[in-house]
Amino acid sequence: MRFHYVGQAGLELLTSGDPPTSASQSAGITGAGKPPMFGDYEAQRHWQEITFNLPVKQWYFNSSDNNLQYWGLDYPPLTAYHSLLCAYMAKFINPDWIALHTSRGYESQAHKLFMRSTVLIADLLIYIPAVVLYCCCLKEISTKKKIANALCILLYPGLILIDYGHFQYNSVSLGFALWGILGVSCDWDLLGSLAFCLAVNYKQMELYHSLPFFCFLLGKCFKKGLKGKGFVLLVKLACTVVASFILCWLPFFTEREQTLQVLRRLFPVDRGLFEDKVANIWCSFNVLLKIKDILPRHIQLIMRPVCLILSDIPFMSTWFLLVSTFSMLPLLLKDELLMPSVVTTMAFFIACVTSFTIFEKTSEEELQLKSFSISVRKYLPCFTFLSRIIQYLFLISVITMVLLTLMTVTLNPPQKLPDLFSVLVCFVSCLNFLFFLVYFNIIIMWDSKNRRNQKKIS
């Protein structure tokens, strides 16, 4: 792969899992103007109100001034600090936006513009520079291709719709995580560790990426030798991680109950992932098997980052990102974001097609399935049609997504099955995700096998 460490790290993240997006975290303006909760738009505003008006020690505790049932803080301290910073800006523009109690349910076009502006500022400071630098570090491709790659990543509709359409800041944690990947890939291990710690301390969902980070860095330490430079690196990394967590959590380490309360808010076992039908795999299987009664909720639902390997496997990456956007259809329709979804999805798809000529890169080699196909042909000599099968599957997938979207928008479901279309969207998305899970794991396993063989030859 080009820029091998970054590409490999991104691919490993694919198979390790990615943060869930629960309804309470992505429902944007769902319920806007409707008491008593007013939707997630109110959640983001309310966090600014709480952090600005209450002492730090009261941010995560229930009180008369901080009803945790009303959009209580449930993200790590760095998110709370960010909310406080935004609150200071809001105070400067219009104090009514964050007035304690009286601002509850506040809505205005000016405030929505302010909230979206804070998302843009966070993107400009953290996420966009990380994406641009990542694309600049890609090797063996032209400058034009690097620009095209950055454009396609930044045009990914899922992130745009959630962050700007739903007043979220997912790009902050994703940006920090990407800075972490860049750091460890360029041998800036301490800076990379620091960046990833910031990502975890901004959104606990980044814990899904902690295992590949840990294994990658531990592998570096073993490679250098744990009796020499490797041990020194391990100590430095441990100190960096501990120091960054202490700095982020310092106000909550003063009392044991403070720390425990924050942890209880970050990992509540009673938060479900079945609202709004966004947890595709779990909702699909739940039709036949009541997963809610079997698995703890904190281990359900994952999605996988693909943008980092967009330039390496453009056809499959574009396909996956289209499916990931489609999987949010019930949520997007609930928030009346159909037109923005169509526009951003088409813009993203056109950018990928023109930049990477994805339909011309469906050979076994371009799909990185050549070694796998060769291995299979040892037992099945006639197995020469894999790339054609994948092209047909792509066509079936796209047609199914388009038809389901049209049916969901234009038809009313049967009275006895009011969630029929939502469940179908979940089921189709689930099938696609399972296919991608198999595909990416095949790439990982055969790439690892080839590298071992090359080492033996060397």
N, C-alpha and C positions, 0 to 999 in steps of 0.2 A: 504493500500500500504506500501511496505517497505520504510523506510526513508520517512515517510508520507508527511512531509511538502514539501520536494523537489519534490517528485512524484506528489503531488497535484498541486504544483505551475506549474510544467511542463505541467500537463494536462489542467490547466486553460489557459496557454498560447496557447494551441492547439485551443481552442474555441474562443479566443480573436483575433486571427490573428497574422500574422508574417510579417516581412518586405518583400516588393516586391523586385524582382531582375529585374530591367529594362534592356533593351538591352544595354544602354549606361553604365550600371554598371557591366555587366557580359559578354560583348562580347569579352573579352580576347584579342586574337590576330587577331580578325576579322579586315580585312583591313590592316594587317601588310604589310609594303612595298608598300602600295598604297596611294599616296598623294591624297588629301591634308591633310587627318586626320590621316592616318597610324594606326588606330585602338586603342583599349584600352590599349594595351601595351605601346603605346606612351603617353596615358593619364597619366598613373602612372609615367612614366619618366618625362613628362612635369611638373607635379606638383612638383617634386623634383627640377627641373630647376627653376621654378618660386619662390618657397619658399626660395631657397638658394641665388638667385641673386637679389631679390627685397625686399624692406622694408615690414614689416608686413602690414602696412596700404594700400599697393597696391595689396595684394594677391587676393582680391575678386573684385577689380575694373578694368574696361576696360581701357587699355592704349596702347600706341605704343609698350610697352614691354610685355604687358599681354592682348592678344586678347582673350576675354572671349568666342568668337565663336570657338576658337581652344582649346578645352579641358580645359575651365576655371574651377577653383576650385568650386565644388558645394557640398562639404561635410563639416561638422562642424570643428571647430578649431583644435580639437585633431588629426584629420586626417592630417591637414596641418602641425602640429608640427611633426607628425610621418614622413611625407614626407621630412621635413627639416632634421630630424635625419638621414634618409636614404641618403639624399643628401650629408651630411658630410662624410658618409662612402664612397659614390661614388666618391667624390672629392679626397679622400685619395688614392683610387685605380686608377681612371682614370678621370681627370678633364673634358675630352671631353664629358663624358656622360651627364653632366649637364651645359655645356657652354651655355650662354644666346644666343638665336637665332640660332647659328650655330649647335646646337645639335638636332634641330628639325628633327624628322624622323629617329633618330639614331637607328641602329639595329646591334647587333652582338651577337654571341653565348656567349661570355664572359659576356656581359651585361645581357642577359637573365638568365644566371646562377646566376649572382649577384641578380637580382630581385627575383628569386625563393628562393635564400638563405635568403633574408630579410623576405619572408613569413615564411620560416622554423624557423628563429630566433624568430619571433613573436609568432609562435605556441609553441615553446619550453618555452618561457617566460610567456605566458598568457593562451593560450587555453588548451594545453595538461595538465599542472598542475591542472587546474580547472576540467577537465574531470576525471583525476586520483583521485583527492580528492573526487569528487562526487561519484565515484564508490566505493571508500573506505568507504564512509559514508552509503552505502546501508546496511540495516540490514537484518538479517535472511537468508543470502546467504553465501556460502563458499568463501574462498579467490580465489579459481579457477574461480568461477562464476564472482567475481568482476573483475578479470583480463580479462576474456572473454568479459564482458560488456564494459570495457574500450576499448578493441581491436575493437569491433564492432562499437562503436561510432566513433573512430578515423579512421576507414576504410570507413565511409560513403562517397560514391563516389561523391555526389553532391558538397560537400565542397572541396574535393581534386581537382576535375576538375576545379572548378571556381577559387580557390585560386592559385593553382600551374599551371594549364593549361592556366589561363587567367590573371595571375599576379595581383591578388586581395588580400585583407586583411580582408575578412569577418570574419575570425576566431578571429580577435582582438575584434571586437564588441561583437561577440557571447561569447568569453571567458570572457569578462568583465561582460556580462549579467549573465553568469553561476556563476561567483564569487559572483554576487549580490544575486542570488538564494541561494547559499550556505550560504551566510552571514545571510540573514533573516531567513533561516531555522534553523540555529544554534544559533539564538538569538543574533547574532552580527549585530544588526539592522543598526547601524551607518556605519559600514564597508560595509554592503550589499548595503545600499543606495548610498554610495560613489562609489562603483564599478558599480552600474547600471547607475549612472550619467555619469561616464566615458564612458560607452557603448553608451549612447545617444549622448554624445559630440564627439564620434568617428564617428558614423553613425546615421543620423536622423531616419533611418528605425527602430531603436530600440524603437521609440515612440509607436510602435504597442504593445510593451510589458509593457508600462508604466501603463496602467489601472490595470492589475492584481497586479503589484507591489504596486501601490497606495492603492488599496482596501485591500490587505493583511496586509500592515503596519497600515493602518487606523483601520482595525479590531483589531489589537494588541493593539492599543491605547484605543479603546473602551472597550476592554476586561479588561485592567488594570484600567479603570475608568478615564474619562476626567476631574474629579475634583481632581485627585491625581497623581499617577505615570504615568497614561496614558497621562495626559496633559504635564508632563515633557518630556516624550518620544516624543510626537508630536512636541514640541518646538525644541528638539535636532535634530530630523529628518529634520525639516524645515531649521534649521541653517546649517546642513550638505549639503542639496541640494543647498541652496543659495550660500554657500561658494564655493562649487565645481564648480558651474556654473560661479561664478565671477572669480575664478582663471583661468578657461579655456578661458573665453571670455574677460579677462582684457584688452588685447591690442586693442580690438574692442569696448570697452565701452568709449573710450576717446571722441568720437564724435557720435552724434545721427545718422548721415548719415552712419557712419561705421557699426553700429549695424544693421541698416535697410538693408544695402547692403548685409551683410552676410546672413540675413534672406531671402532676395529675391533670393539669390543664392541657399539656402538650400531648399526652397519650391517654385520652378518655376512652375507656372500653365501651361506653354506651353510644358513641357516635357511629351511625350506620353509613353504609356506602350505597344504599339502594334507592335513595331519593333521586328523582328526576331521571332515573334509568341511565345514569352515566357510567355505572360500573358494569361494563358490557359482559365480561366473562362471567362474573358472579351472578348478574341478573339472568343471563341465559341459562346457566346450570341450575339456578334456583327454581326454574320452572319445574324441573324434574326432581331435584334434590335440594332440600331446604338447607342451604349452606349456612344461613344465619344461625341455625340451631346447632351447627357442627363446628365451624371455625370461629376463632376469635376475630372480631371485626378489624382489629388493627393490623392483621396480616393479609387482608383481601386487597385486591385490585392493583394492577400495575400497568403502566404504559412504558414505552421504550424510546429513548432519544435516538433519532436517526440522522438528524441534520449534520452531524460531524462526519458522516461517511457519504454525504450526498454526491461529492465529486468522484468517489471511488466506485459506488454502485448506484448510479443515477436512476436507472429504471426502477429498481426495487425500492429505493429510498423514496422516490416521488410517489410511487404507488402506496407505500405504507403511510406517508404523511397525508395523502388524500383520505385514506381510510380513517386515520385518527381524527381528522376534522369531521368526517361523516358520522363518526360514532357519537359526537356531541349533538346530533341533530335535534333530539327531543328537547334538550336544554336550550339550544339556540332558538328554536321555534317558540318556546315558552317565553323567551325574552324579546320576541319580535325582531330577531336578528337574521331573518332569512336572507334579505337582500344583501346586507354586508357580508354574510357568509358566502353567498354565490359570487359576489364581486371579488372578494379576497381569494377564494379558492380558484377562480378562473385566472386571476392575475398570477397566482403562484404556479399553476399548471402551465400556463403559457410561458412564463419565465423559465421553468425547468425544461420544457420542450425545446425552446429556442436556444437556450444556453448550453444544454448538454446533449441535444439530439437523442433523447432517451430511447426512442423507438429504433434507433440504429445500433443500440448497445444492449442487445438481448442475446448475444451469443453466449455459449457456455463460459468462455474466457471472461467476457465482460461482466457476466453475472457471478464470477468467481466460483463457478461450479465445475470447472474443467477437471480438476483432480478427483472430485467426487464422481463425476461421470466415468472417468477412466477406471476407477476402482469398481464401479458397478458393472461396466462392460466386460470385466474379467469373468463375470459369472453370467451376464446377459449381453452377449455381443450385439444384439439388435437394439440395445438401449441408446438410440441416437437422436431422440426426439424431445429431450428434456426442455430445451429452450422454447420449442414450439408449444409445449404444454403450458409453460409459464406465460407465454403470450396469450394463449386462449383463456387461461385463468384470470389474467388481468382484464381482458375484454369482458368476461362474465362478471367480474367484480364491479367494474365501472358501470355496466348496464344495470346491474342489480341495485347499486347505490342510487343511480339516477331515477330508476322506476320507483324505488321505495320513497325517495324524496318527493316525487310528484304525487304518489298515492297519499303520503302523510299530509301534504299541503292541500290537496283537492278533495279527498274523500273523508267521509265520517266513518269511524270504526263502528262495528256492530255494538248495540247497547249492552249485550252480554259480555263483550270483550273490549272495553273502553281503552285498554292499553295495548291493543293488538299491534299497531304500527310501531310503537315504542319498543315492544318486545322483539319485533322482527328486526328493527334496526340494531338492537343489542345482539341478537343471534347472528346476523350477517357479519357484524363487526367482530364478534367472537370468533367465528370461523376464519376470518381473514387474519386475525391476530395469532391464532394457533398455527396457521400456515407460516406466518412470518417467524414465529418462534422456532419452528422446525428448520426453516431456511437459514436463519442466522446462526443457529447452533451447528448446522452442518458446515457452514463456512468456518466457524471457530475451530471445530474439531479437525477438519481436514487441513486448515492452515497450520494448526499446531502439529499435526502429523507430518506435514511436509517439512517444517522447520526442524523437527527431530531427525528426519531422514537426511537433511542437508548437513546437520551437525555430524552425523555418523560418517558421511562421505568425506567431510573436511578432516 
